[in-house]
Amino acid sequence: MKPSWRKPVGVLAMSAALSLYAIVAVTLLAPVGRWPVLAQAVVYLVAGTIWILPLGRFLQWMETGRFR
């Protein structure tokens, strides 16, 4: 079986996208540090898991070459 080019490209793209997401999240969520601790926890939990949503289709593309 011939190795696919999609996996290395996908890993590089996911790394770049996650780095960009982290930079944007840190920049936008800076004021959250002054909120009460429980409110901060909710915001950080949501921000820490929301990047996973598009990951499923992207991983499917890496495996099959299709987004569906």
C-alpha positions in Angstrom: 0.0 0.0 0.0 1.4 3.4 -1.0 1.8 5.9 1.8 -0.6 8.9 1.7 0.7 12.5 1.6 -2.4 13.6 3.5 -1.2 12.4 6.9 2.0 14.5 7.1 0.2 17.5 5.6 -2.7 17.0 8.0 -0.4 16.8 11.0 1.4 20.0 9.9 -1.9 21.8 9.3 -3.4 20.7 12.6 -0.2 21.8 14.4 -0.4 25.2 12.7 -4.1 25.6 13.3 -3.8 24.6 17.0 -1.0 27.1 17.5 -3.0 29.9 15.9 -6.0 29.0 18.0 -3.9 29.1 21.2 -2.6 32.5 20.3 -6.0 33.9 19.5 -7.6 32.3 22.6 -4.9 33.7 24.9 -5.3 37.1 23.4 -9.1 37.2 23.5 -9.4 35.6 27.0 -6.9 37.8 28.8 -9.7 39.8 30.6 -11.2 36.5 31.9 -8.4 36.4 34.4 -10.2 39.0 36.5 -13.5 37.0 36.7 -14.5 34.8 39.6 -12.8 31.4 39.6 -15.9 29.3 38.7 -16.7 31.6 35.7 -13.1 31.3 34.5 -13.2 27.5 34.8 -16.3 27.4 32.6 -14.8 29.7 30.0 -11.5 27.8 29.9 -13.2 24.4 29.7 -15.2 25.6 26.7 -12.3 27.2 25.0 -10.1 24.2 25.7 -12.5 21.8 24.0 -14.1 23.8 21.2 -11.0 23.2 18.9 -11.9 19.5 18.8 -15.2 20.1 16.9 -13.7 20.5 13.4 -11.1 17.8 14.1 -13.3 14.8 13.3 -13.9 15.8 9.7 -10.3 16.7 9.3 -9.1 13.4 10.6 -11.6 11.7 8.3 -10.1 13.6 5.3 -6.6 12.5 6.4 -7.7 8.8 6.3 -10.0 8.7 3.3 -9.5 11.8 1.2 -13.1 12.8 1.6 -14.8 15.2 4.1 -18.0 13.1 4.4 
